[in-house]
Amino acid sequence: MDFRLSSEQEALRESVRDFAREVVAPVIADHYETHTFPYEVIRQMGKMGLFGLPFAEEHGGMGGDYFALCLALEELARVDSSVAITLEAAVSLGAMPIYRFGTDEQKARWLPKLLSGEALAGFGLTEPGFGSDAGGTQTRAVLDEATNEWVINGSKAFITNSGTDITTLVTVTAVTGTRPDGGKELSTIIVPSGTPGFTVAPGYSKVGWNASDTHELTFDDCRVPAANLLGERGRGFAQFLRILDEGRIAIAALAVGLAQGCVDESIRYAKERHAFGQPIGNYQAIQFKIADMEMKAHTARLAYYDAAARMLAGEPFKRQAAIAKLHASTVAVDNAREATQIHGGYGFMNEYPVARFWRDSKILEIGEGTSEVQRMIIARDLGM
Ligand SMILES: Cc1cc2nc3c(=O)[nH]c(=O)nc-3n(C[C@H](O)[C@H](O)[C@H](O)COP(=O)(O)OP(=O)(O)OC[C@H]3O[C@@H](n4cnc5c(N)ncnc54)[C@H](O)[C@@H]3O)c2cc1C
């Protein structure tokens, strides 16, 4: 059991840390305030190879692994979560389904531009009426045998990276029939951006992640070739469970980054801010808050390292991924609250990074499976 990073992993972490501090930090507050997507930052992340981190070189990837992606996400989120979730969703929800389940033709067509960051993809599972209960999917896709096309009708809610200028496709889960046991047959279908009948609504007005891209999508007799089916027909449920299990480790890493960013900003502020004749960092009440924040970030980091190690070893990791996501998101919210408290009134001002951390932390307890859903997964895995 060795939790130390290899020199290669350390080098990746350092280069992303420098990038986050030197390139992301100076511009992100403006994007956040104006709710604009940081195209130039994303372009540079593409040039660094971040979108290709966990993919094989033969598809245009960097030949790294999922843990490398997690390290990059942690360092980005230490400075900003909008940029981090854009990368997380692009890789683990956008490109990964095609990488894991796509045909050779689908991989050859889509992966090079997704893995270079030149293009983004979204993953449409959630619907306006169904999120946690994803089996309730209402979107339907009917195969028109005369034209050999899927005809898709329905809508998807809160889909990340689905409406940027560089979004090239969205994979959507849809009911494609009835299983022999009478249940819904769910399949996943690739819908290229700009397909007639596929409408992207204007961006939501969100509490946080304001420099990331999120839309509701509508499919109205939207036709795509039968060959756009991703993997086998009827495997949609199993596919998204796999994608979400992995994605939880990535979200945990992102949450650890936010939690650590709260520690960084709190130490900086506590040394500068004076009250009653001395820096507030001299008071033990403040030191204890920061010590607790560091303890939480550290233990959450170990939880995601463990889940990632199990996943990469090919061992079962569902429970550990759920534990990591549940713990890290709780810790992120706790640390954001305490960091804001340490900043006093300035913590309530958007010009300070902790205001962004606070607004960005809550969604971590909701997206890619709520905290209640993580507890359901853990309890089920314990045989309950
Ligand atoms: C900014 C943002 C980006 C997102 N990006 C994507 C994306 O790219 N792709 C995508 O598919 N989705 C995306 N989502 C959707 C997200 O994954 C869902 O919002 C989340 O899974 C919760 O679903 P819901 O909102 O329908 O809540 P619901 O499922 O309606 O849950 C409401 C509440 O009920 C609780 N609950 C539900 N069932 C139970 C139960 N059995 N027992 C106890 N409590 C329960 C939940 O935990 C929650 O507290 C995004 C959401 C946001 C806000």
The ligand as an ORCA input file, in Angstrom:
! r2SCAN-3c Opt
* xyz 0 1
  C     -25.309     21.750    -13.299
  C     -25.780     20.345    -13.556
  C     -25.148     19.580    -14.522
  C     -25.618     18.297    -14.822
  N     -25.050     17.592    -15.859
  C     -25.649     16.427    -16.284
  C     -25.215     15.755    -17.480
  O     -24.247     16.175    -18.141
  N     -25.889     14.645    -17.877
  C     -26.954     14.156    -17.192
  O     -27.522     13.152    -17.621
  N     -27.382     14.756    -16.036
  C     -26.772     15.878    -15.585
  N     -27.219     16.506    -14.432
  C     -28.346     15.940    -13.714
  C     -27.990     15.367    -12.337
  O     -27.241     14.195    -12.481
  C     -29.334     15.151    -11.606
  O     -29.819     16.434    -11.265
  C     -29.185     14.285    -10.376
  O     -28.887     12.963    -10.740
  C     -30.465     14.287     -9.513
  O     -31.591     14.049    -10.284
  P     -32.869     15.030    -10.153
  O     -32.385     16.405    -10.302
  O     -33.914     14.551    -11.087
  O     -33.376     14.828     -8.672
  P     -34.434     13.735     -8.171
  O     -34.041     12.392     -8.641
  O     -35.808     14.208     -8.503
  O     -34.231     13.825     -6.607
  C     -34.815     14.818     -5.788
  C     -34.442     14.493     -4.344
  O     -35.030     13.236     -3.962
  C     -34.032     12.365     -3.490
  N     -34.382     10.979     -3.833
  C     -34.713     10.474     -5.046
  N     -34.968      9.163     -4.952
  C     -34.787      8.823     -3.643
  C     -34.887      7.610     -2.917
  N     -35.208      6.457     -3.511
  N     -34.633      7.646     -1.594
  C     -34.275      8.786     -0.981
  N     -34.165      9.975     -1.618
  C     -34.407      9.981     -2.934
  C     -32.756     12.819     -4.186
  O     -31.609     12.353     -3.508
  C     -32.923     14.318     -4.126
  O     -32.566     14.792     -2.876
  C     -26.719     17.766    -14.087
  C     -27.319     18.537    -13.092
  C     -26.887     19.816    -12.833
  C     -27.608     20.614    -11.795
*
